[in-house]
Amino acid sequence: MQRRYLLALSTSSAFALASFAGAAFAQPYPNKVVRLQIPFAPGGTTDIVGRVIAEPLGKALGQTVIVENRAGGGGVVGATEIARAVPDGYTLGVATVSTTAANPAINPKIAYNPLTDFTPIINIAATPNIIAVHPSFPAKNYKEFVAELKKNPGKYSYSSSGTGGIGHLQMELYKNLSGTFVTHIPYRGAGPALNDTVAGQVNMIFDNLPSALPFIQQKRLIPIVVAAPQRLAVLPDVPTFKELGLEPVNRMAYYGIVGPKGLPKEVIEKVNAGVKKSLEDPAVRKRIEDTGSLVVANTPEQFADQIKAEFEIYKKVVTTAKLKLD
């Protein structure tokens, strides 16, 4: 009798434990800290946008969202880690044109497919790109700039966020179209590249506007030409590439959130809704717009279409201009 009682008690305990485990497993997402990985070093536009959205997104989700920088390879190191993460929604990443279009287009050895190895969730913002020079550079406007480069091919250097990144690819395309030559100096992100350009160790940078703008406003960098739909209110005297007959270079960057492939629908919907809710806050929108960026906040399907379109465009750019890695 006692043996039957103990057996029944053991069975009952096991059932209760299994029920508890099932209930815990079934807890709605998210029930622990979410990591938002930035595939570049601190200080660049990707880092700025990621950090602006992380705190309000955490509040919207009801869990802390921590930012982690995973720099290297023009964003490839961090993007690869995001693609290989467990698809449970607790490791997300900021996707850029560099990681999902430019770098994969020029580097066939990348360990992920930008169209199949990520789950697009939302494009947070789009931002103009800009060529800016150190104040010691002899040119102060575009006409003087291109004349100086043509007069002294190979004399000057430019920094970028890394080999294969958008700054690298767009500058190489610009060089090809304008008939100029500038030496490429790749970094582990726009932050370090920007610091060395501001310090005068590199002559110029092809950068996203948000990270370069404060230095432009402080007169520590001189803006030359911008990639944007039209001239910017913050830089009314700076021409666009389109104005100069260089429309293929006139492409803006995007900053969106993705996860690894196979992300559950519940996660996609909650993160998309959380970002949109965050961007309804005028203070959050202002922080993004003050960098020169435009808030997008689209659907997962729309962001997926943007990634595909941008990848195809840069693939064509690489083939047409016969661009190769340094």
TORMI-350364 format. One line per 4 residues: number of its first residue (from 1); for each residue x, y, z of N, C-alpha, C. Coordinates in steps of 0.1 Angstrom, whole numbers, always signed. Layout:
N
NUM	X Y Z X Y Z X Y Z; ... .
This chain:
326
1	+8 -12 +0 +0 +0 +0 +9 +13 +0; +19 +12 +9 +28 +24 +10 +35 +26 -4; +39 +14 -10 +46 +15 -22 +37 +21 -33; +24 +17 -33 +15 +23 -43 +14 +38 -41 .
5	+13 +42 -28 +12 +57 -25 +24 +64 -30; +36 +59 -27 +48 +66 -31 +49 +67 -47; +44 +56 -54 +45 +56 -68 +35 +67 -74; +23 +67 -68 +13 +77 -72 +18 +91 -69 .
9	+25 +93 -58 +30 +106 -54 +41 +110 -64; +50 +101 -68 +61 +103 -77 +55 +107 -91; +45 +99 -95 +39 +102 -108 +32 +116 -108; +26 +119 -97 +19 +132 -96 +29 +143 -96 .
13	+40 +142 -89 +51 +152 -89 +57 +154 -103; +59 +143 -110 +65 +144 -123 +56 +151 -133; +43 +148 -131 +33 +155 -140 +32 +170 -137; +33 +173 -124 +32 +187 -120 +45 +195 -125 .
17	+56 +188 -124 +69 +194 -129 +68 +196 -144; +63 +187 -151 +62 +188 -165 +52 +199 -169; +41 +200 -161 +31 +211 -164 +38 +224 -162; +46 +225 -151 +52 +238 -148 +62 +242 -159 .
21	+70 +232 -163 +79 +234 -174 +72 +239 -187; +61 +232 -190 +53 +236 -202 +48 +250 -201; +43 +253 -189 +38 +267 -187 +49 +277 -188; +61 +274 -182 +72 +283 -183 +76 +285 -198 .
25	+76 +274 -205 +81 +274 -219 +71 +282 -227; +58 +282 -223 +47 +288 -231 +46 +303 -227; +54 +308 -218 +54 +322 -215 +55 +331 -227; +47 +342 -228 +47 +350 -240 +61 +357 -241 .
29	+65 +359 -254 +77 +367 -257 +75 +382 -254; +85 +388 -249 +98 +383 -243 +97 +381 -228; +104 +371 -223 +104 +369 -209 +118 +370 -203; +127 +375 -211 +141 +378 -206 +147 +389 -214 .
33	+159 +392 -211 +166 +403 -218 +168 +400 -233; +166 +410 -241 +168 +409 -256 +181 +416 -259; +189 +410 -267 +202 +416 -272 +200 +422 -286; +204 +434 -287 +203 +441 -300 +218 +443 -305 .
37	+222 +435 -315 +236 +436 -319 +238 +446 -330; +248 +454 -328 +253 +465 -337 +265 +459 -344; +265 +457 -357 +277 +451 -364 +288 +460 -367; +289 +471 -360 +300 +481 -361 +304 +486 -348 .
41	+316 +493 -348 +321 +499 -335 +312 +510 -331; +313 +514 -318 +305 +525 -313 +309 +538 -320; +299 +547 -321 +302 +561 -326 +296 +563 -340; +294 +553 -348 +289 +554 -362 +273 +556 -362 .
45	+268 +558 -374 +253 +560 -375 +245 +548 -370; +250 +536 -374 +243 +523 -370 +242 +522 -355; +253 +526 -348 +253 +526 -334 +244 +536 -328; +244 +548 -334 +235 +559 -329 +220 +555 -330 .
49	+216 +550 -342 +202 +547 -344 +198 +535 -335; +207 +525 -334 +204 +513 -325 +202 +517 -311; +211 +526 -306 +210 +530 -292 +198 +539 -289; +194 +547 -299 +182 +556 -298 +169 +547 -296 .
53	+169 +536 -304 +157 +528 -304 +156 +518 -293; +168 +514 -287 +169 +502 -278 +161 +505 -265; +162 +516 -259 +156 +519 -246 +140 +519 -248; +135 +527 -257 +121 +528 -258 +115 +514 -263 .
57	+122 +507 -271 +118 +494 -276 +116 +485 -264; +126 +485 -255 +125 +477 -242 +113 +480 -234; +110 +493 -233 +98 +497 -226 +85 +491 -233; +85 +492 -246 +73 +487 -253 +72 +472 -252 .
61	+83 +465 -251 +83 +450 -250 +81 +446 -236; +84 +455 -226 +83 +451 -212 +95 +443 -208; +106 +444 -215 +119 +438 -211 +131 +447 -216; +142 +445 -209 +154 +453 -212 +159 +449 -226 .
65	+163 +458 -234 +170 +456 -246 +184 +462 -245; +194 +453 -245 +208 +457 -244 +215 +458 -257; +223 +468 -259 +230 +469 -271 +244 +463 -270; +248 +455 -280 +261 +449 -281 +268 +452 -294 .
69	+280 +458 -294 +287 +460 -306 +296 +448 -310; +294 +444 -323 +302 +433 -328 +308 +438 -341; +320 +445 -340 +326 +451 -352 +335 +442 -359; +337 +445 -372 +347 +438 -380 +342 +435 -394 .
73	+351 +435 -404 +348 +431 -417 +337 +439 -424; +337 +452 -421 +327 +461 -427 +313 +457 -423; +311 +451 -411 +298 +447 -406 +295 +432 -408; +304 +425 -415 +302 +411 -418 +303 +402 -405 .
77	+312 +405 -396 +314 +397 -384 +301 +397 -375; +296 +409 -373 +283 +410 -365 +271 +405 -372; +270 +407 -385 +259 +402 -393 +259 +387 -393; +271 +381 -394 +272 +366 -394 +267 +360 -381 .
81	+271 +367 -370 +266 +362 -357 +251 +363 -355; +245 +374 -361 +231 +375 -361 +224 +364 -369; +230 +361 -381 +224 +351 -389 +225 +337 -383; +235 +335 -375 +237 +322 -368 +230 +320 -355 .
85	+224 +331 -350 +218 +331 -337 +206 +321 -336; +202 +317 -324 +190 +309 -322 +178 +318 -326; +169 +313 -334 +157 +321 -339 +146 +321 -328; +149 +327 -316 +139 +328 -306 +136 +342 -302 .
89	+142 +352 -309 +138 +366 -307 +147 +373 -296; +156 +365 -290 +164 +371 -280 +178 +376 -285; +181 +374 -297 +192 +380 -304 +187 +386 -317; +187 +399 -317 +183 +407 -329 +194 +415 -334 .
93	+194 +421 -345 +205 +429 -350 +200 +441 -358; +209 +451 -359 +206 +462 -368 +212 +459 -382; +204 +459 -392 +208 +456 -406 +210 +469 -413; +221 +470 -421 +224 +482 -429 +226 +478 -444 .
97	+227 +488 -452 +230 +485 -466 +244 +478 -467; +253 +482 -458 +266 +475 -458 +265 +460 -456; +257 +456 -446 +257 +442 -442 +248 +434 -451; +237 +440 -457 +227 +432 -464 +228 +434 -479 .
101	+236 +444 -484 +236 +447 -498 +250 +449 -503; +257 +459 -499 +270 +463 -504 +280 +452 -502; +282 +448 -490 +292 +438 -487 +290 +424 -493; +277 +419 -493 +275 +407 -499 +276 +408 -515 .
105	+274 +420 -520 +275 +421 -535 +289 +421 -540; +298 +425 -531 +312 +426 -536 +321 +414 -531; +316 +407 -520 +323 +397 -514 +316 +383 -514; +320 +375 -524 +313 +362 -525 +316 +352 -514 .
109	+326 +355 -506 +330 +346 -495 +322 +348 -482; +313 +358 -482 +305 +360 -470 +297 +348 -466; +297 +345 -453 +291 +332 -448 +276 +332 -447; +269 +342 -452 +255 +343 -451 +249 +349 -464 .
113	+236 +345 -467 +229 +350 -478 +220 +361 -473; +221 +374 -477 +213 +385 -471 +198 +384 -474; +195 +375 -484 +180 +374 -488 +173 +362 -481; +181 +353 -476 +175 +341 -470 +179 +338 -456 .
117	+190 +344 -451 +195 +340 -438 +191 +350 -427; +182 +359 -430 +177 +369 -420 +162 +369 -421; +156 +373 -410 +141 +376 -410 +140 +392 -408; +136 +399 -419 +134 +413 -418 +122 +416 -409 .
121	+124 +426 -400 +113 +430 -391 +108 +444 -394; +117 +453 -394 +113 +467 -397 +125 +476 -401; +123 +485 -410 +133 +495 -413 +130 +507 -404; +139 +511 -395 +137 +522 -386 +138 +535 -393 .
125	+149 +537 -400 +152 +550 -406 +160 +549 -419; +159 +559 -427 +168 +560 -439 +176 +573 -437; +189 +573 -442 +197 +584 -440 +206 +588 -452; +208 +600 -454 +217 +604 -465 +232 +600 -462 .
129	+240 +599 -473 +254 +597 -471 +261 +609 -477; +274 +611 -472 +280 +623 -476 +296 +621 -477; +302 +629 -486 +316 +630 -487 +320 +643 -480; +328 +641 -470 +333 +653 -462 +348 +652 -461 .
133	+355 +664 -461 +369 +664 -460 +374 +671 -448; +386 +669 -444 +393 +676 -433 +395 +690 -437; +394 +700 -428 +396 +714 -431 +409 +717 -438; +419 +708 -436 +432 +711 -442 +432 +707 -457 .
137	+422 +700 -462 +421 +697 -476 +420 +710 -484; +427 +711 -495 +427 +723 -503 +414 +728 -509; +405 +719 -511 +392 +722 -517 +381 +724 -506; +372 +733 -509 +361 +736 -499 +347 +734 -505 .
141	+347 +731 -518 +334 +729 -525 +336 +718 -535; +325 +713 -542 +326 +702 -551 +335 +705 -563; +334 +716 -569 +341 +720 -581 +356 +719 -578; +360 +725 -567 +374 +725 -563 +379 +711 -559 .
145	+370 +704 -553 +373 +690 -548 +376 +681 -560; +368 +680 -570 +370 +671 -581 +382 +676 -589; +384 +689 -590 +396 +694 -597 +409 +690 -590; +409 +691 -577 +421 +687 -569 +424 +672 -571 .
149	+414 +664 -570 +416 +649 -572 +421 +646 -585; +416 +652 -596 +421 +649 -609 +435 +654 -612; +438 +665 -605 +452 +670 -606 +462 +662 -599; +458 +655 -588 +467 +647 -580 +462 +633 -577 .
153	+461 +625 -587 +456 +611 -585 +465 +603 -576; +459 +597 -566 +466 +589 -556 +472 +596 -545; +472 +609 -545 +478 +617 -534 +470 +616 -521; +457 +615 -523 +448 +616 -511 +442 +602 -507 .
157	+437 +601 -495 +431 +589 -490 +417 +592 -484; +409 +581 -484 +396 +583 -477 +393 +571 -468; +386 +574 -457 +383 +563 -448 +368 +558 -450; +366 +546 -446 +352 +540 -446 +350 +531 -434 .
161	+338 +527 -433 +334 +518 -421 +340 +504 -423; +346 +501 -434 +352 +488 -437 +351 +484 -451; +360 +475 -455 +360 +470 -468 +347 +463 -472; +341 +467 -483 +328 +462 -487 +316 +469 -481 .
165	+318 +478 -472 +307 +486 -467 +302 +496 -477; +291 +502 -473 +284 +512 -482 +294 +524 -485; +301 +529 -476 +310 +540 -478 +321 +536 -488; +326 +524 -487 +336 +519 -496 +331 +517 -510 .
169	+319 +510 -511 +313 +508 -524 +309 +520 -531; +303 +529 -524 +298 +542 -530 +310 +551 -535; +320 +551 -527 +332 +559 -530 +339 +553 -543; +340 +540 -543 +346 +533 -555 +337 +536 -567 .
173	+324 +536 -566 +315 +539 -577 +317 +553 -581; +318 +562 -571 +321 +576 -575 +334 +578 -582; +344 +572 -577 +357 +573 -584 +356 +568 -599; +349 +557 -601 +348 +551 -614 +340 +561 -623 .
177	+330 +567 -618 +322 +576 -626 +328 +590 -629; +336 +594 -619 +342 +608 -620 +356 +607 -625; +362 +595 -627 +375 +595 -633 +386 +600 -623; +384 +597 -610 +394 +601 -600 +399 +589 -593 .
181	+410 +591 -585 +416 +580 -577 +420 +585 -563; +414 +579 -553 +417 +581 -539 +420 +568 -532; +430 +567 -524 +433 +555 -517 +423 +551 -506; +419 +539 -506 +409 +535 -495 +416 +530 -483 .
185	+412 +536 -471 +417 +532 -458 +405 +526 -450; +403 +513 -449 +392 +507 -442 +394 +507 -427; +383 +508 -420 +383 +507 -405 +373 +497 -400; +372 +495 -387 +363 +485 -381 +349 +492 -378 .
189	+346 +502 -385 +333 +509 -383 +335 +524 -386; +323 +530 -388 +323 +545 -391 +329 +553 -380; +327 +549 -367 +332 +557 -356 +347 +559 -356; +355 +548 -357 +370 +549 -358 +374 +557 -371 .
193	+367 +554 -382 +371 +561 -394 +368 +576 -393; +358 +579 -387 +354 +593 -385 +364 +600 -376; +368 +593 -365 +378 +599 -356 +391 +603 -363; +396 +593 -371 +409 +596 -378 +408 +607 -389 .
197	+396 +608 -395 +394 +618 -405 +393 +632 -398; +386 +633 -387 +385 +645 -380 +399 +649 -374; +407 +639 -371 +420 +642 -366 +430 +645 -377; +426 +644 -389 +435 +648 -401 +444 +636 -405 .
201	+442 +624 -400 +451 +613 -404 +447 +608 -417; +434 +610 -421 +429 +606 -434 +423 +619 -440; +424 +621 -453 +419 +633 -459 +404 +635 -460; +397 +624 -461 +382 +625 -463 +375 +612 -459 .
205	+362 +613 -459 +354 +601 -455 +341 +601 -463; +337 +589 -467 +324 +587 -473 +316 +581 -462; +307 +589 -456 +300 +584 -443 +285 +587 -444; +278 +581 -434 +264 +584 -432 +263 +597 -425 .
209	+254 +605 -429 +253 +619 -424 +252 +620 -409; +243 +612 -402 +242 +614 -388 +254 +614 -380; +264 +605 -383 +276 +605 -375 +286 +616 -379; +285 +621 -392 +294 +631 -396 +289 +645 -393 .
213	+276 +647 -392 +269 +660 -391 +275 +668 -379; +276 +662 -367 +281 +671 -356 +295 +677 -359; +303 +670 -365 +317 +675 -369 +316 +685 -380; +306 +684 -389 +304 +694 -399 +299 +707 -392 .
217	+290 +705 -383 +285 +717 -376 +295 +724 -368; +305 +717 -363 +316 +722 -355 +327 +727 -364; +325 +726 -377 +336 +731 -387 +348 +722 -386; +347 +710 -381 +358 +701 -381 +359 +692 -393 .
221	+348 +692 -401 +348 +686 -414 +341 +695 -423; +344 +695 -436 +338 +703 -446 +330 +694 -456; +317 +696 -457 +308 +688 -465 +310 +692 -480; +311 +681 -489 +314 +684 -503 +302 +680 -512 .
225	+296 +668 -510 +285 +664 -518 +277 +653 -510; +264 +653 -512 +255 +644 -504 +247 +635 -513; +244 +623 -508 +235 +614 -515 +222 +615 -508; +212 +622 -514 +199 +624 -508 +189 +628 -520 .
229	+176 +626 -517 +166 +629 -528 +167 +644 -533; +170 +653 -523 +171 +667 -526 +181 +673 -516; +185 +685 -519 +193 +692 -509 +187 +692 -495; +196 +691 -485 +191 +690 -471 +190 +704 -465 .
233	+180 +705 -457 +177 +718 -449 +189 +721 -440; +196 +711 -435 +207 +713 -426 +220 +717 -434; +220 +714 -447 +232 +716 -455 +227 +722 -469; +221 +733 -469 +214 +739 -481 +224 +742 -492 .
237	+237 +744 -489 +246 +748 -500 +254 +736 -505; +251 +724 -500 +258 +712 -505 +250 +705 -516; +255 +703 -528 +248 +696 -538 +246 +681 -536; +236 +676 -543 +235 +661 -543 +242 +655 -555 .
241	+245 +642 -554 +252 +635 -565 +243 +636 -578; +230 +636 -576 +221 +636 -587 +223 +650 -595; +224 +660 -587 +226 +674 -594 +238 +674 -602; +248 +666 -598 +261 +667 -605 +262 +656 -616 .
245	+251 +650 -619 +251 +640 -630 +256 +626 -626; +256 +624 -612 +262 +611 -607 +251 +604 -599; +239 +602 -606 +228 +596 -599 +230 +582 -594; +238 +574 -600 +240 +560 -594 +246 +561 -580 .
249	+253 +571 -576 +258 +572 -563 +248 +578 -553; +237 +583 -558 +228 +591 -550 +218 +582 -542; +224 +573 -534 +216 +563 -527 +217 +565 -512; +205 +565 -505 +205 +566 -491 +207 +553 -484 .
253	+210 +553 -471 +213 +541 -463 +200 +538 -455; +199 +525 -451 +188 +522 -442 +193 +515 -430; +185 +516 -419 +189 +510 -406 +176 +503 -401; +176 +490 -401 +165 +483 -397 +168 +471 -388 .
257	+158 +465 -382 +160 +454 -373 +157 +441 -380; +166 +431 -378 +164 +418 -384 +167 +408 -373; +163 +395 -375 +167 +384 -367 +172 +373 -376; +176 +362 -371 +180 +350 -379 +168 +345 -386 .
261	+170 +337 -397 +159 +331 -404 +151 +322 -395; +138 +321 -398 +129 +312 -390 +124 +318 -377; +124 +331 -376 +119 +338 -364 +104 +336 -363; +99 +333 -352 +84 +331 -350 +76 +344 -354 .
265	+64 +342 -359 +56 +353 -363 +53 +362 -351; +51 +356 -339 +48 +364 -327 +59 +373 -324; +72 +369 -326 +83 +378 -323 +83 +389 -334; +82 +386 -346 +82 +396 -357 +71 +407 -354 .
269	+59 +402 -351 +48 +412 -349 +51 +421 -337; +56 +414 -326 +58 +422 -314 +69 +432 -315; +80 +428 -321 +91 +438 -323 +88 +449 -333; +81 +445 -344 +76 +456 -353 +67 +466 -346 .
273	+57 +461 -339 +48 +469 -332 +55 +478 -321; +65 +471 -314 +73 +479 -304 +81 +490 -309; +87 +488 -321 +95 +499 -327 +85 +510 -332; +74 +506 -338 +65 +516 -343 +59 +525 -331 .
277	+57 +518 -320 +52 +525 -308 +63 +534 -303; +75 +530 -303 +87 +538 -298 +88 +551 -307; +86 +549 -320 +87 +560 -329 +75 +570 -329; +65 +566 -322 +54 +575 -320 +57 +586 -309 .
281	+68 +584 -302 +72 +593 -291 +79 +605 -299; +74 +617 -298 +81 +628 -305 +95 +630 -301; +99 +627 -289 +113 +628 -284 +122 +618 -292; +117 +606 -293 +125 +596 -300 +126 +599 -315 .
285	+115 +603 -321 +115 +608 -335 +125 +619 -337; +125 +629 -328 +133 +640 -329 +148 +637 -329; +151 +627 -320 +165 +623 -318 +170 +617 -332; +162 +610 -338 +165 +604 -351 +166 +614 -362 .
289	+156 +623 -363 +155 +633 -373 +165 +643 -372; +170 +646 -359 +180 +656 -357 +194 +652 -363; +195 +639 -366 +207 +634 -372 +207 +635 -387; +196 +640 -392 +195 +641 -407 +188 +629 -413 .
293	+183 +620 -405 +177 +607 -409 +162 +609 -411; +156 +601 -419 +141 +601 -421 +135 +589 -414; +125 +590 -406 +119 +578 -400 +111 +571 -410; +112 +558 -411 +105 +549 -421 +94 +541 -414 .
297	+98 +532 -405 +88 +524 -397 +78 +516 -406; +84 +507 -415 +75 +500 -424 +72 +486 -420; +66 +478 -428 +62 +464 -425 +74 +455 -428; +74 +443 -422 +84 +433 -425 +85 +430 -440 .
301	+74 +429 -447 +74 +426 -461 +80 +438 -469; +77 +450 -465 +83 +461 -472 +98 +462 -470; +102 +459 -458 +117 +460 -455 +124 +449 -462; +118 +437 -463 +124 +426 -471 +125 +430 -486 .
305	+115 +437 -491 +116 +441 -505 +127 +452 -507; +129 +460 -497 +140 +470 -498 +154 +464 -498; +155 +454 -489 +168 +447 -489 +171 +440 -502; +161 +433 -508 +163 +426 -520 +166 +436 -532 .
309	+159 +448 -532 +162 +457 -542 +176 +463 -541; +180 +466 -529 +193 +473 -527 +204 +463 -530; +202 +450 -526 +212 +440 -530 +214 +439 -545; +203 +438 -552 +203 +437 -566 +210 +449 -573 .
313	+207 +461 -568 +213 +473 -573 +229 +473 -571; +233 +469 -559 +248 +469 -557 +255 +458 -564; +247 +447 -566 +253 +436 -574 +256 +440 -588; +246 +448 -593 +248 +454 -607 +259 +464 -607 .
317	+260 +472 -596 +271 +482 -596 +285 +475 -596; +286 +465 -588 +299 +457 -587 +302 +451 -601; +292 +446 -608 +295 +439 -621 +298 +450 -631; +290 +460 -632 +292 +471 -642 +305 +478 -640 .
321	+308 +482 -628 +321 +490 -625 +333 +481 -623; +330 +467 -623 +341 +458 -621 +349 +460 -608; +341 +462 -598 +347 +465 -585 +351 +452 -578; +363 +453 -571 +368 +441 -564 +372 +446 -550 .
325	+373 +436 -541 +379 +439 -528 +393 +444 -529; +397 +453 -519 +411 +457 -519 +421 +446 -517 .
